[in-house]
Amino acid sequence: QVQLVESGGGLVQPGGSLRLSCAASGSLFSFNAMGWYRQAPGKQRELVAWITTDGTTTYANSVKGRFTISRDNGENRVYVQMHSLKPEDTAVYYCNAEYHSVRFWGQGTQVTVSS
Protein backbone atom coordinates (compact mmCIF):
# COMPACT_ATOMS: atom_id res chain seq x y z
CA GLN A 1 0.00 0.00 0.00
CA VAL A 2 1.41 3.35 -1.06
CA GLN A 3 1.56 6.03 1.60
CA LEU A 4 2.69 9.62 1.32
CA VAL A 5 3.80 11.32 4.52
CA GLU A 6 4.31 15.07 4.73
CA SER A 7 6.42 16.92 7.26
CA GLY A 8 7.73 20.40 7.88
CA GLY A 9 4.57 22.40 8.41
CA GLY A 10 4.09 24.81 11.25
CA LEU A 11 3.59 28.39 12.31
CA VAL A 12 5.74 31.07 10.71
CA GLN A 13 5.65 34.84 10.64
CA PRO A 14 4.94 36.75 7.42
CA GLY A 15 8.10 36.96 5.36
CA GLY A 16 9.45 33.76 6.85
CA SER A 17 10.38 30.46 5.25
CA LEU A 18 9.44 26.81 5.57
CA ARG A 19 10.46 23.63 3.81
CA LEU A 20 7.92 20.87 3.35
CA SER A 21 8.97 17.31 2.69
CA CYS A 22 7.03 14.32 1.43
CA ALA A 23 8.21 10.75 1.53
CA ALA A 24 6.53 7.79 -0.14
CA SER A 25 6.50 4.33 1.33
CA GLY A 26 5.20 1.04 0.02
CA SER A 27 5.99 1.97 -3.58
CA LEU A 28 7.99 -0.31 -5.84
CA PHE A 29 7.84 2.14 -8.74
CA SER A 30 8.97 5.69 -9.43
CA PHE A 31 6.14 8.17 -9.71
CA ASN A 32 5.67 9.96 -13.03
CA ALA A 33 5.17 13.24 -11.23
CA MET A 34 4.90 14.58 -7.70
CA GLY A 35 3.78 17.82 -6.22
CA TRP A 36 1.92 19.87 -3.69
CA TYR A 37 -1.63 21.10 -3.38
CA ARG A 38 -3.12 23.24 -0.66
CA GLN A 39 -6.54 23.95 0.75
CA ALA A 40 -7.41 26.98 2.81
CA PRO A 41 -10.56 27.10 4.98
CA GLY A 42 -13.62 27.61 2.84
CA LYS A 43 -11.70 27.31 -0.41
CA GLN A 44 -11.13 24.61 -2.99
CA ARG A 45 -7.96 22.60 -3.07
CA GLU A 46 -5.51 24.14 -5.51
CA LEU A 47 -2.26 23.16 -7.15
CA VAL A 48 0.82 24.80 -5.63
CA ALA A 49 3.70 23.19 -7.50
CA TRP A 50 4.31 20.12 -9.62
CA ILE A 51 7.43 18.37 -10.90
CA THR A 52 7.86 15.55 -13.38
CA THR A 53 10.54 12.89 -13.52
CA ASP A 54 12.55 14.92 -16.05
CA GLY A 55 12.45 17.98 -13.82
CA THR A 56 9.76 19.98 -15.57
CA THR A 57 8.05 22.21 -13.03
CA THR A 58 4.74 24.01 -12.82
CA TYR A 59 3.82 26.64 -10.24
CA ALA A 60 0.68 28.45 -9.27
CA ASN A 61 0.97 32.12 -10.23
CA SER A 62 0.53 33.09 -6.60
CA VAL A 63 3.74 31.29 -5.53
CA LYS A 64 6.03 31.86 -8.51
CA GLY A 65 9.32 33.34 -7.44
CA ARG A 66 8.72 32.43 -3.80
CA PHE A 67 8.38 28.63 -3.81
CA THR A 68 10.76 26.08 -5.28
CA ILE A 69 9.86 22.44 -5.78
CA SER A 70 12.41 19.65 -6.03
CA ARG A 71 12.38 15.88 -5.90
CA ASP A 72 14.56 12.87 -5.35
CA ASN A 73 13.44 10.40 -7.99
CA GLY A 74 15.35 7.49 -6.55
CA GLU A 75 13.79 7.91 -3.13
CA ASN A 76 10.32 9.02 -4.27
CA ARG A 77 10.60 12.18 -2.22
CA VAL A 78 9.43 15.67 -3.06
CA TYR A 79 10.13 18.96 -1.35
CA VAL A 80 8.92 22.53 -1.56
CA GLN A 81 10.99 25.39 -0.23
CA MET A 82 8.75 28.32 0.62
CA HIS A 83 10.10 31.85 1.07
CA SER A 84 8.49 35.22 1.68
CA LEU A 85 5.45 33.55 3.13
CA LYS A 86 2.23 35.54 3.30
CA PRO A 87 -0.88 35.12 5.45
CA GLU A 88 -2.73 34.00 2.33
CA ASP A 89 -0.38 31.01 2.09
CA THR A 90 -2.05 29.64 5.22
CA ALA A 91 -3.55 26.28 4.34
CA VAL A 92 -3.25 22.54 4.71
CA TYR A 93 -0.61 21.41 2.23
CA TYR A 94 -1.03 18.00 0.63
CA CYS A 95 1.56 15.91 -1.12
CA ASN A 96 0.36 14.27 -4.32
CA ALA A 97 1.95 11.70 -6.59
CA GLU A 98 0.91 10.32 -9.94
CA TYR A 99 1.65 6.93 -11.46
CA HIS A 100 0.06 6.23 -14.85
CA SER A 101 -2.98 8.39 -14.13
CA VAL A 102 -3.44 7.01 -10.62
CA ARG A 103 -3.16 9.69 -7.94
CA PHE A 104 -2.00 9.22 -4.38
CA TRP A 105 -2.51 11.74 -1.56
CA GLY A 106 -0.89 12.42 1.75
CA GLN A 107 -2.79 13.34 4.90
CA GLY A 108 -1.69 16.96 4.78
CA THR A 109 0.40 19.28 6.93
CA GLN A 110 -0.77 22.61 8.30
CA VAL A 111 1.07 25.78 7.36
CA THR A 112 0.03 28.90 9.23
CA VAL A 113 1.49 32.29 8.39
CA SER A 114 0.67 34.77 11.10
CA SER A 115 2.27 37.36 13.32
N, C-alpha and C positions, 0 to 999 in steps of 0.2 A: 504494500500500500504506500503510495507516494504521499509524503507530507512536506509541507513548506513551513518553515518556522522563522518568523521575523524577530529581530532584536534591534535595540538602539533607540527606541522611542523615548520620549520624556518631555519634561517641561524646559523651555528655553526662552530667553528674553528676545524681544524683537531685535533683529540684526545679528542674532547668534547663529550657530551652526550645529548640525547634527549629522550623524552618519548612520543610515539604516542598513542592516544586513539581512539577508535571507539565505537560508541553507535548506537544501532538499535532501530528504532521506527516503530510502526505500525505492529509489529509482535506479534501474539498470541501464538507462539510456540518457543521452544528452538532449536536453530540451532544445527545440528549434529557436525559441525566443523566451526571454524572461523580462519581467518589468515590475512596475509599481503603479498601483491605483490608489486613490484616496476617496474617502467619503466624509464630508462634514455634516454636522447635524442638520437635518431638514433638506439636504441636497442629495442629488444623485451621485453615484460612484463615478469617478472620472479618471481617465488615464493621466498619469504623471510623467512617466518615462518608460521607454521600451528599448530593448537591445536584442539584436539577433546574434546568431552564432558567429557571423562574419564581422560583427562589430558595428553594424548599422544602427544608429540611434534615432529615436523620435522623442520629442519633448512637447508637453503642453506649453502653449504660448506663455502662460502665467509663470512658468518656472524657468524658461530659457535664460541662460546666462547666470542662473543662480544654483541650479541643480546639475549634478553630473552623475550619470549612471555608468556602471562598469560591471563586468561579470568574470567569473572564473569558470570557463567552460568545463574544464576537467573535473571540477568539484561541484558543478551545478550550484554555484553560488552567485548571487547578484547583490549589488550594493547601490546605494544612492547617497551621494554626498550633497548635503543641503547647506547653502550659505545664505546670508542676508535674509534670514527667515522673517516672515511677516505674520501678523495675527491671522490673516486670511489663509495661511498655510495650515492652520489648526484643523486636524482631521484624524481619522483612523486610516493608517496607511497599510495597504494590503500587497503582499507579494503575489505575483501571478506568473505562471509558467505554461508554455504551450508545447505540446508534442503532437504533431500531425492532427491539428485541429481540436485536440482535446485540451481543455484548460484545467489547471490546478490552482487552488487558492490557499493562501495562508489564513491564519486566524485574525491577523491584523495587529498593529501596534499603534498606540496613541501618541500623537505628536501635538503638543500644546505650546503655542507661541503667545506668551503673555508677560507683561511686566508686573 
